[in-house]
Amino acid sequence: MNPVLAVAVAMSTLGAPSTPSWQLTETGSTARLRGLSVVSPQVVWASGSAGTVLRTTDAGRHWASVGPAGAETLQFRDIEAFDARRAVALSIGAGAESRVYRTADGGRSWTETFRNPDEAAFYDCLAFTDERHGLALSDPVDGAFRILSTSDGGRTWSVLPARMPAALEGEFAFAASGTCLVAGSAGRYWFATGGGAAARVFSSTDFGRSWRVTETPVPSGPSAGIYSLAFREDGAGLAVGGDYLTPESAPGGAAVTRGHRWATAAVPPGEYRSGAAWAGSAALAVGPTGSSISRDGGRIWTEFDGGSFDAVDCARGPVCWASGEAGRVARLR
């Protein structure tokens, strides 16, 4: 019997929870939404192409377009929100295309708090370990990944003189879902890479001042590697990815860890996945060819939806949402 089918049959026999599904909401947008931040059951922010930022405060019944004025040419690939009023958004690109904006009034007004002055830098994603401390990650500059840091909730930023292992030839991070860089509590951060000879995970326990790096078994290549990370407070970690040029085939495209050593998922999603999140004890992964769930810590994955999504995020509850192309935003049922 196919191993995925065998697991599904066994879970059904044991009375496992029913298969989840996505419930689409009407956003009124056609943007590709790769940034997603779920604050609570009612409050969700999403960001994406054409300078788009969306916000709901009533669990998706109504969405408002609240992006910065004059930002129509920017790609907001990541957004981190603290509540219904405060959020920080990152636009990606070389040089001045990489910018950070902050709002404290629900998107009625925005302040540009960082504009990248270095043409060699390209910022991919950002994350906050608490409401004050956050980092943004740039692809390598002069042979090493660059870290931007804030300690005032995104009001000001500066390049951190971090102790960073050297980058591999061709190594970079993927700005696919705002989760190439993720944060835990007490100053813990992780970021993932691809593009080079190996897909690697960098980790820091001191707010990004120093980093160590671990090689993973996820295949890497010019357009392949780890696209998304997710960590729980108990140290359980997920890595998902593949090659976006061949989205329907990603053997070995998921790995798990409980420390610094990574192991390939026993039954990976089998397709390219660009976003991952913990949903309580379960794990979710999404991509342009479908969504997958794991109920055993990321070792065995099964597909439950064939729709296209780029990003997934969950708040306590768990309350989970996904976002993607053509303004698609959905809540997990």
DRENNU-607486 format. One line per 5 residues: for each residue x, y, z of N, C-alpha, C. Coordinates in nm, 3 decimals. Layout:
X Y Z X Y Z X Y Z | ...
***
This chain:
0.085 -0.121 0.000 0.000 0.000 0.000 0.087 0.124 0.000 | 0.046 0.227 -0.073 0.116 0.355 -0.072 0.130 0.404 0.071 | 0.251 0.447 0.116 0.270 0.484 0.257 0.180 0.598 0.302 | 0.153 0.695 0.213 0.065 0.805 0.252 -0.076 0.753 0.276 | -0.124 0.662 0.186 -0.257 0.605 0.201 -0.265 0.520 0.326
-0.159 0.444 0.354 -0.158 0.361 0.473 -0.172 0.443 0.600 | -0.101 0.556 0.604 -0.110 0.644 0.720 -0.250 0.700 0.733 | -0.308 0.743 0.620 -0.443 0.799 0.623 -0.543 0.696 0.674 | -0.531 0.570 0.627 -0.622 0.464 0.672 -0.605 0.439 0.820 | -0.480 0.433 0.866 -0.454 0.408 1.007 -0.510 0.518 1.094
-0.493 0.643 1.051 -0.543 0.756 1.129 -0.695 0.753 1.135 | -0.758 0.716 1.022 -0.904 0.708 1.019 -0.952 0.600 1.115 | -0.882 0.486 1.116 -0.920 0.376 1.203 -0.910 0.416 1.349 | -0.812 0.497 1.382 -0.790 0.539 1.520 -0.877 0.658 1.559 | -0.962 0.704 1.468 -1.050 0.815 1.501 -0.979 0.948 1.501
-0.886 0.969 1.408 -0.811 1.094 1.399 -0.904 1.208 1.359 | -0.862 1.332 1.384 -0.944 1.446 1.345 -0.974 1.444 1.195 | -1.086 1.503 1.157 -1.125 1.505 1.017 -1.028 1.591 0.936 | -1.029 1.571 0.806 -0.941 1.644 0.717 -0.974 1.792 0.719 | -0.874 1.879 0.734 -0.901 2.023 0.734 -0.930 2.073 0.593
-0.977 2.196 0.584 -1.002 2.258 0.453 -0.987 2.408 0.467 | -0.962 2.475 0.355 -0.949 2.620 0.353 -1.082 2.684 0.314 | -1.121 2.787 0.385 -1.240 2.865 0.352 -1.196 3.001 0.299 | -1.212 3.022 0.167 -1.169 3.147 0.105 -1.256 3.264 0.150 | -1.192 3.381 0.162 -1.264 3.503 0.193 -1.245 3.602 0.078
-1.337 3.692 0.061 -1.331 3.790 -0.046 -1.250 3.911 0.000 | -1.133 3.931 -0.065 -1.046 4.042 -0.025 -1.062 4.165 -0.113 | -1.117 4.149 -0.235 -1.126 4.260 -0.328 -0.994 4.296 -0.392 | -0.892 4.211 -0.375 -0.759 4.239 -0.428 -0.721 4.134 -0.531 | -0.636 4.173 -0.626 -0.580 4.079 -0.722 -0.428 4.064 -0.703
-0.376 4.120 -0.597 -0.232 4.114 -0.571 -0.191 3.973 -0.529 | -0.064 3.940 -0.551 -0.009 3.815 -0.499 0.039 3.843 -0.357 | -0.019 3.775 -0.261 0.001 3.806 -0.119 0.095 3.704 -0.057 | 0.222 3.740 -0.048 0.324 3.651 0.007 0.356 3.682 0.152 | 0.315 3.798 0.202 0.335 3.832 0.342 0.206 3.808 0.419
0.217 3.749 0.539 0.097 3.715 0.617 0.131 3.718 0.765 | 0.045 3.782 0.845 0.065 3.788 0.989 -0.070 3.775 1.058 | -0.089 3.663 1.128 -0.212 3.636 1.200 -0.192 3.677 1.345 | -0.266 3.778 1.389 -0.251 3.833 1.524 -0.343 3.763 1.622 | -0.467 3.738 1.580 -0.570 3.683 1.667 -0.679 3.622 1.581
-0.782 3.563 1.640 -0.891 3.510 1.557 -0.959 3.617 1.472 | -0.954 3.743 1.513 -1.018 3.850 1.438 -0.923 3.928 1.348 | -0.797 3.944 1.389 -0.706 4.038 1.322 -0.601 3.965 1.240 | -0.597 3.994 1.109 -0.500 3.936 1.017 -0.453 4.045 0.922 | -0.323 4.047 0.894 -0.264 4.138 0.796 -0.203 4.053 0.683
-0.209 4.104 0.560 -0.146 4.038 0.446 -0.082 4.145 0.358 | 0.026 4.108 0.289 0.096 4.205 0.204 0.145 4.135 0.078 | 0.172 4.218 -0.026 0.219 4.156 -0.148 0.255 4.252 -0.258 | 0.224 4.215 -0.381 0.265 4.290 -0.498 0.191 4.423 -0.508 | 0.246 4.512 -0.591 0.185 4.643 -0.618 0.162 4.724 -0.491
0.254 4.713 -0.395 0.245 4.791 -0.273 0.125 4.759 -0.186 | 0.072 4.638 -0.200 -0.053 4.603 -0.132 -0.031 4.563 0.013 | -0.113 4.618 0.102 -0.127 4.572 0.239 -0.277 4.564 0.269 | -0.323 4.448 0.316 -0.461 4.426 0.353 -0.472 4.399 0.502 | -0.587 4.435 0.560 -0.610 4.410 0.702 -0.757 4.377 0.725
-0.782 4.277 0.810 -0.916 4.250 0.858 -0.917 4.253 1.010 | -1.024 4.304 1.066 -1.040 4.305 1.212 -1.166 4.230 1.253 | -1.228 4.159 1.157 -1.350 4.085 1.187 -1.344 3.944 1.128 | -1.225 3.882 1.141 -1.206 3.742 1.101 -1.231 3.719 0.953 | -1.203 3.819 0.870 -1.209 3.802 0.726 -1.341 3.835 0.662
-1.440 3.880 0.740 -1.567 3.918 0.677 -1.549 4.042 0.590 | -1.460 4.131 0.632 -1.429 4.250 0.553 -1.277 4.271 0.554 | -1.224 4.306 0.438 -1.082 4.338 0.426 -1.069 4.483 0.378 | -0.972 4.555 0.435 -0.945 4.692 0.393 -0.805 4.698 0.331 | -0.793 4.773 0.222 -0.663 4.797 0.160 -0.599 4.916 0.230
-0.488 4.894 0.299 -0.430 4.998 0.386 -0.282 5.020 0.357 | -0.237 4.991 0.233 -0.096 5.004 0.201 -0.049 5.147 0.196 | 0.084 5.168 0.207 0.139 5.303 0.203 0.112 5.373 0.071 | 0.085 5.501 0.077 0.066 5.580 -0.045 0.198 5.588 -0.122 | 0.190 5.581 -0.254 0.309 5.595 -0.338 0.397 5.473 -0.343
0.349 5.359 -0.293 0.432 5.238 -0.289 0.390 5.136 -0.394 | 0.319 5.179 -0.498 0.260 5.087 -0.593 0.360 5.002 -0.670 | 0.485 5.044 -0.676 0.586 4.967 -0.749 0.659 4.867 -0.660 | 0.627 4.865 -0.532 0.701 4.782 -0.437 0.635 4.645 -0.417 | 0.719 4.548 -0.379 0.675 4.413 -0.350 0.689 4.388 -0.200
0.577 4.393 -0.128 0.581 4.371 0.017 0.573 4.221 0.043 | 0.690 4.157 0.051 0.698 4.013 0.066 0.685 3.967 0.212 | 0.690 4.059 0.306 0.678 4.019 0.446 0.610 4.128 0.525 | 0.530 4.086 0.624 0.467 4.179 0.717 0.460 4.113 0.853 | 0.493 4.189 0.956 0.485 4.141 1.094 0.398 4.239 1.172
0.287 4.190 1.226 0.193 4.275 1.298 0.191 4.239 1.445 | 0.169 4.341 1.529 0.162 4.322 1.674 0.019 4.324 1.725 | -0.068 4.398 1.657 -0.208 4.407 1.694 -0.283 4.468 1.576 | -0.404 4.518 1.599 -0.484 4.573 1.490 -0.432 4.705 1.439 | -0.346 4.771 1.514 -0.297 4.903 1.475 -0.152 4.903 1.429
-0.068 4.820 1.488 0.076 4.826 1.464 0.125 4.712 1.376 | 0.199 4.748 1.270 0.256 4.649 1.180 0.381 4.705 1.115 | 0.471 4.616 1.074 0.595 4.651 1.004 0.599 4.569 0.876 | 0.620 4.635 0.762 0.620 4.567 0.632 0.753 4.586 0.563 | 0.798 4.481 0.493 0.924 4.482 0.420 0.899 4.466 0.271
0.954 4.559 0.192 0.956 4.540 0.047 1.092 4.487 0.007 | 1.094 4.402 -0.095 1.218 4.334 -0.133 1.272 4.390 -0.264 | 1.401 4.365 -0.286 1.464 4.407 -0.410 1.605 4.456 -0.385 | 1.678 4.474 -0.495 1.815 4.523 -0.484 1.816 4.672 -0.451 | 1.914 4.712 -0.373 1.931 4.853 -0.342 1.809 4.914 -0.277
1.764 5.028 -0.328 1.657 5.106 -0.265 1.521 5.040 -0.273 | 1.507 4.931 -0.350 1.379 4.859 -0.351 1.353 4.791 -0.217 | 1.458 4.760 -0.143 1.442 4.703 -0.010 1.415 4.814 0.090 | 1.294 4.814 0.145 1.254 4.920 0.239 1.170 4.860 0.351 | 1.165 4.932 0.462 1.079 4.893 0.574 0.984 5.009 0.604
0.856 4.976 0.619 0.753 5.074 0.656 0.688 5.030 0.787 | 0.644 5.128 0.863 0.579 5.100 0.991 0.452 5.183 1.004 | 0.346 5.121 1.058 0.223 5.193 1.089 0.186 5.170 1.235 | 0.127 5.270 1.296 0.079 5.259 1.434 -0.068 5.295 1.444 | -0.135 5.311 1.328 -0.276 5.350 1.329 -0.359 5.266 1.232
-0.324 5.138 1.223 -0.402 5.048 1.140 -0.385 5.068 0.992 | -0.279 5.135 0.948 -0.252 5.156 0.807 -0.305 5.285 0.750 | -0.365 5.370 0.835 -0.408 5.501 0.783 -0.289 5.586 0.743 | -0.177 5.569 0.813 -0.053 5.638 0.776 0.063 5.543 0.799 | 0.169 5.560 0.719 0.289 5.478 0.728 0.411 5.567 0.732
0.514 5.522 0.800 0.644 5.589 0.801 0.748 5.495 0.742 | 0.822 5.544 0.643 0.933 5.466 0.590 1.048 5.476 0.690 | 1.086 5.365 0.750 1.187 5.367 0.856 1.322 5.314 0.811 | 1.328 5.255 0.690 1.457 5.211 0.636 1.447 5.203 0.485 | 1.551 5.255 0.418 1.568 5.238 0.274 1.711 5.193 0.251
1.727 5.078 0.190 1.858 5.017 0.172 1.948 5.104 0.083 | 2.064 5.149 0.135 2.153 5.233 0.056 2.258 5.156 -0.024 | 2.263 5.023 -0.005 2.369 4.941 -0.063 2.314 4.860 -0.180 | 2.360 4.886 -0.301 2.311 4.815 -0.418 2.343 4.666 -0.413 | 2.441 4.628 -0.331 2.478 4.487 -0.320 2.387 4.410 -0.227
2.307 4.479 -0.147 2.219 4.413 -0.050 2.080 4.393 -0.110 | 2.016 4.284 -0.068 1.881 4.248 -0.114 1.812 4.183 0.006 | 1.719 4.255 0.068 1.654 4.205 0.189 1.535 4.117 0.152 | 1.525 4.001 0.219 1.428 3.898 0.184 1.312 3.885 0.282 | 1.337 3.901 0.410 1.234 3.874 0.509 1.274 3.936 0.642
1.175 3.949 0.732 1.200 4.004 0.865 1.122 3.926 0.968 | 1.163 3.939 1.095 1.097 3.868 1.205 1.124 3.942 1.334 | 1.030 3.929 1.429 1.044 3.991 1.560 1.037 3.885 1.669 | 1.129 3.894 1.765 1.126 3.804 1.880 1.037 3.857 1.990 | 1.010 3.989 1.989 0.913 4.052 2.078 0.873 4.183 2.012
0.795 4.265 2.080 0.744 4.387 2.016 0.850 4.494 1.993 | 0.966 4.479 2.051 1.074 4.577 2.034 1.184 4.527 1.942 | 1.222 4.401 1.954 1.342 4.350 1.888 1.308 4.271 1.763 | 1.366 4.315 1.650 1.344 4.248 1.524 1.467 4.250 1.436 | 1.470 4.159 1.339 1.579 4.151 1.242 1.523 4.142 1.101
1.600 4.189 1.005 1.572 4.167 0.864 1.696 4.105 0.801 | 1.675 4.015 0.706 1.783 3.939 0.646 1.807 3.980 0.503 | 1.935 4.007 0.470 1.976 4.032 0.332 2.058 3.916 0.279 | 2.048 3.893 0.148 2.138 3.799 0.082 2.283 3.843 0.105 | 2.379 3.754 0.082 2.518 3.785 0.114 2.571 3.913 0.049
2.645 3.987 0.127 2.721 4.104 0.084 2.866 4.080 0.125 | 2.956 4.085 0.030 3.098 4.058 0.059 3.117 3.922 0.125 | 3.040 3.822 0.079 3.062 3.685 0.123 2.991 3.641 0.247 | 2.903 3.726 0.304 2.832 3.686 0.425 2.692 3.747 0.425 | 2.596 3.673 0.483 2.462 3.727 0.496 2.465 3.850 0.587
2.381 3.949 0.553 2.377 4.074 0.628 2.250 4.079 0.713 | 2.263 4.132 0.834 2.152 4.140 0.929 2.124 4.286 0.963 | 1.999 4.324 0.950 1.950 4.456 0.990 1.875 4.439 1.121 | 1.892 4.532 1.215 1.838 4.514 1.349 1.761 4.637 1.395 | 1.654 4.612 1.472 1.579 4.718 1.540 1.558 4.677 1.686
1.560 4.774 1.774 1.529 4.748 1.916 1.419 4.839 1.966 | 1.349 4.906 1.872 1.241 4.997 1.910 1.114 4.971 1.827 | 1.091 4.843 1.798 0.969 4.807 1.728 0.963 4.845 1.582 | 1.078 4.866 1.520 1.083 4.899 1.379 1.087 5.046 1.346 | 1.099 5.131 1.449 1.108 5.276 1.424 1.241 5.314 1.362
1.349 5.248 1.406 1.482 5.272 1.350 1.551 5.138 1.327 | 1.643 5.137 1.229 1.714 5.015 1.191 1.862 5.045 1.169 | 1.945 4.946 1.194 2.088 4.959 1.166 2.145 4.823 1.131 | 2.249 4.824 1.045 2.316 4.699 1.010 2.392 4.648 1.131 | 2.369 4.520 1.165 2.429 4.460 1.283 2.566 4.401 1.246
2.672 4.436 1.318 2.803 4.375 1.292 2.809 4.233 1.348 | 2.732 4.144 1.287 2.716 4.009 1.341 2.835 3.921 1.309 | 2.859 3.825 1.398 2.958 3.720 1.371 2.885 3.612 1.290 | 2.914 3.613 1.161 2.836 3.533 1.065 2.928 3.438 0.987 | 2.895 3.308 0.982 2.974 3.217 0.898 2.969 3.260 0.751
3.070 3.227 0.678 3.077 3.265 0.537 2.968 3.196 0.457 | 2.918 3.265 0.357 2.818 3.208 0.266 2.886 3.117 0.165 | 2.811 3.017 0.119 2.859 2.932 0.012 2.849 3.005 -0.122 | 2.921 2.958 -0.220 2.909 3.014 -0.354 2.766 2.996 -0.403 | 2.704 3.106 -0.444 2.568 3.101 -0.496 2.459 3.092 -0.393
2.492 3.095 -0.265 2.392 3.079 -0.159 2.313 3.207 -0.137 | 2.184 3.193 -0.112 2.098 3.308 -0.084 1.972 3.259 -0.012 | 1.885 3.352 0.025 1.758 3.319 0.089 1.644 3.346 -0.008 | 1.531 3.281 0.015 1.416 3.292 -0.075 1.309 3.383 -0.015 | 1.274 3.489 -0.089 1.170 3.583 -0.044 1.034 3.538 -0.095
0.992 3.419 -0.052 0.872 3.357 -0.108 0.750 3.369 -0.020 | 0.771 3.378 0.113 0.657 3.376 0.204 0.682 3.452 0.334 | 0.791 3.526 0.340 0.822 3.598 0.463 0.869 3.509 0.576 | 0.902 3.383 0.545 0.943 3.291 0.652 1.078 3.226 0.626 | 1.164 3.293 0.547 1.302 3.245 0.538 1.378 3.283 0.665
1.328 3.383 0.738 1.380 3.422 0.869 1.263 3.416 0.967 | 1.282 3.343 1.080 1.178 3.332 1.181 1.240 3.355 1.319 | 1.153 3.388 1.415 1.200 3.421 1.550 1.130 3.335 1.654 | 1.201 3.308 1.761 1.144 3.248 1.880 1.146 3.350 1.992 | 1.137 3.305 2.113 1.141 3.395 2.228 1.285 3.418 2.273
1.304 3.520 2.355 1.434 3.546 2.421 1.549 3.560 2.323 | 1.524 3.626 2.209 1.632 3.657 2.118 1.676 3.546 2.026 | 1.594 3.443 2.008 1.630 3.333 1.919 1.578 3.359 1.777 | 1.664 3.334 1.679 1.630 3.350 1.537 1.690 3.236 1.457 | 1.625 3.208 1.344 1.674 3.110 1.248 1.651 3.166 1.107
1.742 3.139 1.015 1.712 3.166 0.875 1.763 3.052 0.787 | 1.698 3.036 0.670 1.723 2.923 0.583 1.772 2.969 0.447 | 1.843 2.880 0.378 1.905 2.918 0.251 1.888 2.809 0.146 | 1.930 2.843 0.027 1.940 2.751 -0.086 2.032 2.815 -0.188 | 2.023 2.768 -0.311 2.102 2.830 -0.417 2.241 2.777 -0.433
2.303 2.729 -0.325 2.440 2.683 -0.330 2.450 2.531 -0.329 | 2.563 2.481 -0.281 2.588 2.337 -0.280 2.505 2.265 -0.175 | 2.455 2.337 -0.074 2.375 2.277 0.033 2.272 2.377 0.082 | 2.158 2.325 0.124 2.056 2.408 0.190 2.089 2.408 0.339 | 2.102 2.526 0.397 2.151 2.535 0.535 2.055 2.617 0.621
2.068 2.597 0.753 1.992 2.675 0.850 2.091 2.741 0.945 | 2.081 2.873 0.956 2.161 2.953 1.048 2.077 2.980 1.173 | 2.139 2.982 1.289 2.066 3.006 1.414 2.143 3.100 1.505 | 2.067 3.179 1.581 2.125 3.273 1.678 2.043 3.269 1.806 | 2.110 3.281 1.918 2.042 3.286 2.048 2.066 3.418 2.120
2.128 3.515 2.051 2.164 3.641 2.116 2.119 3.762 2.033 | 1.995 3.755 1.984 1.935 3.865 1.908 2.010 3.895 1.779 | 2.075 3.793 1.722 2.139 3.809 1.593 2.283 3.855 1.596 | 2.342 3.866 1.714 2.481 3.914 1.720 2.580 3.808 1.674 | 2.549 3.681 1.697 2.636 3.572 1.650 2.549 3.458 1.598
2.605 3.383 1.502 2.529 3.279 1.433 2.613 3.153 1.418 | 2.543 3.038 1.420 2.605 2.912 1.381 2.522 2.857 1.265 | 2.581 2.768 1.187 2.514 2.717 1.068 2.518 2.566 1.065 | 2.409 2.506 1.017 2.396 2.361 1.007 2.349 2.324 0.867 | 2.414 2.226 0.809 2.372 2.177 0.678 2.251 2.085 0.695
2.159 2.090 0.598 2.040 2.005 0.602 2.040 1.911 0.482 | 1.956 1.806 0.487 1.947 1.715 0.373 1.854 1.762 0.262 | 1.791 1.878 0.277 1.702 1.929 0.173 1.784 1.962 0.048 | 1.747 1.912 -0.069 1.825 1.938 -0.191 1.834 2.088 -0.221 | 1.951 2.128 -0.270 1.975 2.269 -0.303 2.023 2.282 -0.446
2.000 2.400 -0.502 2.043 2.426 -0.639 2.014 2.570 -0.674 | 2.035 2.611 -0.800 2.017 2.752 -0.838 1.881 2.810 -0.801 | 1.775 2.728 -0.804 1.642 2.775 -0.765 1.579 2.683 -0.660 | 1.662 2.606 -0.592 1.613 2.507 -0.497 1.677 2.526 -0.360 | 1.606 2.480 -0.259 1.655 2.486 -0.122 1.540 2.495 -0.025
1.567 2.552 0.093 1.465 2.570 0.195 1.399 2.706 0.176 | 1.270 2.706 0.160 1.195 2.829 0.138 1.128 2.880 0.266 | 1.108 2.792 0.363 1.033 2.833 0.482 1.077 2.752 0.603 | 1.079 2.819 0.718 1.106 2.756 0.847 0.991 2.781 0.943 | 0.974 2.690 1.040 0.880 2.711 1.150 0.936 2.640 1.272
0.936 2.708 1.387 0.986 2.650 1.511 0.884 2.667 1.622 | 0.875 2.564 1.708 0.796 2.571 1.830 0.887 2.606 1.946 | 0.826 2.646 2.057 0.905 2.684 2.175 0.981 2.566 2.234 | 0.935 2.442 2.208 1.007 2.326 2.260 1.126 2.287 2.174 | 1.155 2.366 2.070 1.270 2.340 1.985 1.241 2.261 1.859
1.119 2.209 1.845 1.084 2.134 1.724 1.082 2.229 1.604 | 1.154 2.191 1.499 1.164 2.277 1.381 1.125 2.207 1.253 | 1.069 2.284 1.161 1.031 2.237 1.028 1.107 2.317 0.923 | 1.143 2.252 0.816 1.199 2.319 0.698 1.130 2.260 0.577 | 1.076 2.346 0.489 1.013 2.298 0.366 1.065 2.380 0.249
1.058 2.320 0.132 1.104 2.391 0.012 1.090 2.305 -0.110 | 1.196 2.302 -0.189 1.194 2.236 -0.318 1.253 2.328 -0.422 | 1.200 2.322 -0.543 1.244 2.404 -0.654 1.120 2.465 -0.718 | 1.109 2.598 -0.713 0.987 2.662 -0.765 0.972 2.645 -0.916 | 1.080 2.609 -0.985 1.071 2.586 -1.129 1.011 2.450 -1.162
1.012 2.357 -1.066 0.950 2.225 -1.082 0.860 2.200 -0.962 | 0.751 2.275 -0.949 0.671 2.271 -0.826 0.601 2.140 -0.799 | 0.582 2.055 -0.899 0.508 1.932 -0.878 0.596 1.816 -0.833 | 0.725 1.842 -0.816 0.815 1.736 -0.771 0.921 1.794 -0.678 | 0.920 1.746 -0.553 1.019 1.793 -0.455 1.058 1.679 -0.362
1.124 1.577 -0.415 1.168 1.468 -0.327 1.267 1.521 -0.224 | 1.246 1.485 -0.101 1.334 1.534 0.005 1.313 1.678 0.040 | 1.198 1.736 0.000 1.176 1.879 0.019 1.122 1.919 0.155 | 1.139 1.836 0.257 1.099 1.872 0.393 1.191 1.802 0.491 | 1.222 1.872 0.602 1.309 1.816 0.705 1.262 1.861 0.842
1.306 1.789 0.945 1.267 1.819 1.082 1.389 1.819 1.172 | 1.378 1.888 1.286 1.487 1.892 1.383 1.431 1.911 1.523 | 1.510 1.874 1.620 1.484 1.909 1.759 1.611 1.962 1.824 | 1.693 2.021 1.745 1.819 2.076 1.794 1.893 2.140 1.680 | 2.011 2.089 1.646 2.088 2.143 1.535 2.106 2.041 1.422
2.061 1.916 1.442 2.072 1.816 1.336 1.936 1.801 1.269 | 1.938 1.797 1.135 1.816 1.788 1.056 1.805 1.651 0.992 | 1.682 1.598 0.984 1.655 1.470 0.919 1.546 1.489 0.815 | 1.557 1.422 0.703 1.456 1.429 0.598 1.325 1.370 0.648 | 1.213 1.434 0.615 1.082 1.381 0.651 1.066 1.242 0.591
1.004 1.150 0.667 0.985 1.014 0.619 0.896 1.012 0.495 | 0.790 1.091 0.497 0.702 1.108 0.381 0.683 1.258 0.361 | 0.765 1.322 0.277 0.754 1.466 0.257 0.630 1.500 0.175 | 0.595 1.628 0.164 0.481 1.664 0.079 0.495 1.615 -0.064 | 0.619 1.605 -0.112 0.643 1.554 -0.247 0.634 1.660 -0.354
0.592 1.781 -0.316 0.582 1.894 -0.406 0.645 2.016 -0.340 | 0.675 2.116 -0.421 0.733 2.240 -0.370 0.638 2.308 -0.272 | 0.689 2.343 -0.155 0.613 2.415 -0.054 0.693 2.540 -0.014 | 0.625 2.655 -0.018 0.692 2.783 0.007 0.666 2.838 0.146 | 0.568 2.783 0.219 0.535 2.834 0.352 0.504 2.721 0.447
0.541 2.740 0.574 0.515 2.639 0.677 0.479 2.708 0.808 | 0.401 2.639 0.891 0.363 2.692 1.021 0.321 2.577 1.111 | 0.342 2.597 1.240 0.288 2.505 1.340 0.145 2.546 1.370 | 0.056 2.448 1.374 -0.084 2.468 1.411 -0.111 2.384 1.534 | -0.067 2.434 1.650 -0.072 2.353 1.771 0.027 2.239 1.757
-0.019 2.116 1.774 0.069 2.001 1.761 0.084 1.955 1.616 | 0.000 2.006 1.527 0.009 1.972 1.385 0.096 2.073 1.313 | 0.131 2.041 1.188 0.211 2.131 1.106 0.145 2.145 0.970 | 0.155 2.265 0.913 0.098 2.294 0.782 0.207 2.339 0.687 | 0.192 2.307 0.559 0.281 2.356 0.455 0.198 2.387 0.332
0.227 2.500 0.266 0.150 2.541 0.149 0.244 2.575 0.034 | 0.188 2.568 -0.086 0.262 2.604 -0.206 0.165 2.621 -0.322 | 0.215 2.652 -0.440 0.128 2.679 -0.554 0.051 2.557 -0.603 | 0.092 2.436 -0.564 0.021 2.315 -0.609 -0.066 2.253 -0.502 | -0.069 2.310 -0.381 -0.154 2.253 -0.279 -0.103 2.275 -0.138
-0.179 2.219 -0.042 -0.147 2.232 0.101 -0.133 2.093 0.162 | -0.044 2.082 0.259 -0.016 1.954 0.325 -0.023 1.972 0.476 | -0.054 1.861 0.545 -0.060 1.862 0.690 0.020 1.745 0.745 | 0.084 1.766 0.859 0.151 1.660 0.932 0.100 1.661 1.075 | 0.065 1.544 1.126 0.017 1.534 1.265 0.119 1.466 1.356
0.241 1.445 1.304 0.342 1.376 1.384 0.473 1.453 1.386 | 0.464 1.585 1.390 0.585 1.665 1.403 0.662 1.687 1.275 | 0.598 1.667 1.160 0.664 1.694 1.033 0.730 1.575 0.969 | 0.710 1.455 1.024 0.774 1.337 0.965 0.693 1.281 0.848 | 0.560 1.280 0.861 0.474 1.227 0.755 0.373 1.334 0.717
0.367 1.365 0.587 0.280 1.470 0.536 0.175 1.411 0.442 | 0.054 1.467 0.446 -0.051 1.430 0.353 -0.113 1.557 0.295 | -0.147 1.553 0.168 -0.209 1.670 0.104 -0.358 1.674 0.137 | -0.411 1.795 0.164 -0.553 1.806 0.194 -0.624 1.910 0.107 | -0.550 1.984 0.024 -0.612 2.086 -0.060 -0.523 2.108 -0.181
-0.585 2.128 -0.298 -0.507 2.147 -0.419 -0.497 2.289 -0.466 | -0.549 2.386 -0.388 -0.544 2.525 -0.427 -0.407 2.588 -0.408 | -0.385 2.700 -0.473 -0.256 2.768 -0.471 -0.248 2.869 -0.357 | -0.144 2.852 -0.273 -0.112 2.950 -0.168 0.040 2.963 -0.159 | 0.085 3.079 -0.110 0.228 3.103 -0.093 0.271 3.104 0.053
0.184 3.153 0.142 0.221 3.174 0.282 0.114 3.117 0.373 | 0.155 3.077 0.493 0.063 3.030 0.596 0.113 3.079 0.730 | 0.019 3.116 0.818 0.057 3.163 0.951 -0.055 3.127 1.048 | -0.018 3.104 1.173 -0.115 3.064 1.276 -0.094 3.146 1.403 | -0.204 3.178 1.469 -0.202 3.237 1.602 -0.247 3.130 1.700
-0.238 3.162 1.828 -0.278 3.066 1.930 -0.423 3.026 1.911 | -0.451 2.903 1.938 -0.588 2.855 1.924 -0.595 2.710 1.881 | -0.537 2.669 1.769 -0.472 2.757 1.672 -0.571 2.817 1.572 | -0.539 2.936 1.524 -0.616 3.002 1.420 -0.521 3.022 1.303 | -0.549 2.957 1.191 -0.454 2.955 1.079 -0.516 3.013 0.952
-0.433 3.087 0.880 -0.472 3.148 0.753 -0.364 3.120 0.650 | -0.403 3.126 0.522 -0.309 3.114 0.411 -0.338 3.224 0.310 | -0.235 3.265 0.236 -0.251 3.370 0.135 -0.170 3.335 0.012 | -0.207 3.397 -0.102 -0.135 3.367 -0.225 -0.175 3.452 -0.342 | -0.173 3.393 -0.460 -0.193 3.467 -0.584 -0.337 3.515 -0.597
-0.354 3.620 -0.681 -0.487 3.673 -0.716 -0.570 3.710 -0.594 | -0.503 3.761 -0.491 -0.574 3.806 -0.371 -0.633 3.695 -0.288 | -0.586 3.571 -0.305 -0.642 3.457 -0.231 -0.599 3.462 -0.085 | -0.697 3.466 0.005 -0.674 3.454 0.148 -0.780 3.361 0.204 | -0.740 3.266 0.286 -0.835 3.167 0.337 -0.805 3.133 0.482
-0.910 3.097 0.554 -0.899 3.055 0.693 -0.915 2.903 0.699 | -0.837 2.840 0.787 -0.843 2.694 0.802 -0.966 2.656 0.883 | -1.045 2.563 0.826 -1.162 2.509 0.894 -1.123 2.385 0.970
***
